[in-house]
Amino acid sequence: MNIVIPLAGEGRRFQEAGFHVPKMLIDVAGRPMLYWALDSLLPFFQNHHFIFVVQQAHLNSTDLEQVIYRRCPEAAVVALDRKTRGQAESVWEARSVMCQSDPLLIFNGDTYVGTDIGRALSEDAGSLDGLINVFQSSDPSFSYVELHGNELVRSVREKRVISPWATSGLYYFRTAAEYLRLVSQAVEEDVPAGEGEWYVSEIYNLMIRAGGRVGIDRALFCHPLGTPSQMDAFINIQRSQGGMP
């Protein structure tokens, strides 16, 4: 399986809050933010092909590469020297190092989630074209799935609360080739970028319109870390539970 972690964003909100290191390297409860994200996956996907998409400038100015290889010594690192139009395009830029006939798992580098997605894939992968990890929320800063009944996804909307189920940023596609085809289709059709960015979540709408079956995996817990306030809330939880001094 290809497991792509896109880390090529600007981290603007952290910059505005006075942080001077790339977001994924910010210390969160004693360790880089990226390591919390990897803790969500490594127990279940140890022997799969990890790919990190990063800014070349971050490799030049920080120890990001060493931080990645410390946890994922066999990973591929794809360095970009330009800003992409969002996460969906950042993942697309890793196509040259993907095994395109293998499944694709995409995960944010700024979320800590408890998931049984490995079990869900072993049970349902044969019948599903995609799978989205979700958690309960009403915060309009997330994307949300609308469901047929309780199982299949009808649509995905960015920054619109259309159901109780927000996406955690953990996304599965049956093959990397299918994901790449859908992104190319979005470009050809000039599909509008949601909120000014191309989000992975919205690529599923193209799949669903073509008759694809997309299911959900309900998170055991989800701690978004992508803004200073979310990070501070998580640190307070860790402190209250004795997870840090």
Phi, psi and omega in degrees: 000137171278128176240110185253128177247103180280123183232026189264010180285171183274338184062042189302319184293327176287322176300316180294335179273001174100008177278140186243010175242156177304147189306317186293345180260357179298136179289121178236108180055041172093005180209159180300144178309320181304324183293329175295318178298316181294328177299336177291334190246319191302325178298337186250341188229044186300321191255026180256174188270101179275136178229127179247127179255118189226169172275135176303324180299325179289324176295323183289328191251354183221179176264030183306317182299317179295321178299319178294309185291338177297324180261331184228075188296339181260010185290156168262138178243120179255118183258130180252141178251017176216160177280134177269173180274010178141181186300320182300319179287324178301317178295318179302327181293346179269009188301329185290340181250007176273149163271103195288344177275350180271160175299161179234127173242129181241137179216140174300151174268010184227035180219140175246115187228144171264125187217149171251029188297332176299317177294316181301319180293321180294330182273323192243353189302328182294335184256355185243144173268338179206161179213132183240126175282132185227160174217160183281132180196165170227017182279121184288001178279353181258172169264157186226151177253142170256134189249150162275112184062232182246002192238298187272146182277131176272319180198164177233136179228135180272130176063025176226124183277092182257001179193178174281000191250106176269153177274140181275345186101009177252116190229138179240139171234141185305320174220152174297324180300321180293319176300312181298322178297319181292321177295317177299321177297318179299321179293314182297322182274358181055046178297129182300141176284129179290129178054030177083000180228157174268109181264142177301320184305322185283344176297332179298331181299324175295318179298315183294319179297333178272006178097007179291150180258119181239123180255181177236151172239117183280123181294147173286325172200161178211126177238094174295141181236014193280354175230159178304321181291321176295318179297316180297321178297319179293318178300320178296322176296314179300318181294317182292334180266006179078018182277355179202162180300000000 
